[in-house]
Amino acid sequence: MLSRKFRISKKKEYKKIYKNGRRVSGKFIIVFVMRNFSKNSRFGVVTSRKLGNAVKRNRTRRKLRAVIRQNMERMKNYADVVIVAKKSAVDADFYLLEKDFLFVMRKAGLC
């Protein structure tokens, strides 16, 4: 689990990032990035019902959070990041999700 200081938790914050953030797409995830000026990056993971039942959504969410935890040190700029899982992320293994995450973060200018 991500520490509280690294999480986006309020609906108001998600809406602000969706509205004002930059959208970057990958094969398995869509990322909304909005620059922040705090001491660290914050992350939110969204899995919609389109992905499948609760088991599939939760498993996908856990994989994405693990990818975030393992690659947080690589972030060179601080930003609020919302990761939206695509349908293809459900069946993707950890390595492919990590590769796609790093690709999207480089594309967004955060790695």
N, C-alpha and C positions, 0 to 999 in steps of 0.2 A: 504494500500500500504506500502511496505517496504521502509524504509528510504534509501536514495542513498548510504550511507556508508555500508549498509547490502546487496547490490545488485551486482551481476555479470552482466556486461552490454556489454562487448566487445566480438566479435566473436573469437578473438585471445585467450582470457581467457578461453572461453568454450572449444576450441580445446585443449588447454594445459591441462585442467582438464580431458577431455576425454582420452587423450593420457597417462598422467602420474598418474592419480588418481586411487584410488582403487574402484572397483565396488562391490556394495552390493545390493542384491535384496530382495524385500518383496513381499507381495501379490498384492499390488496396485501400487507400485512405484519401480523404480530402481534408486539408488543413486550413484553418482560418488563423491568421497571424496578425496581432496588433502590438505594436511596440509599447513597452511600459518602461518606466524609469525607476523601478524599485531595485532591490539588491539581487533579485533572482527571477527566473522565468517561472510562470505558472501554467499548468496544463489542465485541460478538461477532455474527457473522452466521452463521445456520444455514439450509442448504438441504437438504431431505430428498430421498430418491430418488423420492418421489411427483411431483416437479417434472419429471422426465424424465432424459435421459441426462447424462453428465458435462459435455458441452459446454453444455447449457442451464443446469445448476446453476452452473457456473463463471461463465458470462456474467451470470447473475442476481446472483451474489455480488459480482462486479466492479462492477456498476451500483450495488448497495446501498452498497458501500464508498465509491464516488465520491460518492454522495449524502451520506454521513456526513462525508467530508472537506470538502465544500463548505459544510456547515452546522454544523460544530463550534463556530464562534465564537458562534452564536446561543444556545448552551446557557447558561442562567443558573444552574442548580443542577447539582451534581456527582452522577453516578449511574453505576452499572453497568447497561448496556443490552444485552440480547440481542434481536436482530432475527431473527424466523423468517419466511421468505418463504412466501407462499401460492402456490397453483398459478397464480393470475391474474397474479402478478408476472413470470412468464417472458415473457409477450408484451407487457407494459407498457413504454412508452417512458420515457426518463429523466425527462422533465418530470413525468409522472404519478406516478412513484415518489417524486420529490422532494416533490411536493405532498402525497402521502399521508404521507410521513415527517414533514413539518412539522406536519400535522394531528395525527398521533398523539403527537408530542412536546409539542404544546400541550395536548392532552388529558391527558397524563401530568404536566403541570406543569413541564416542563423547558425550554420556550422562552418 
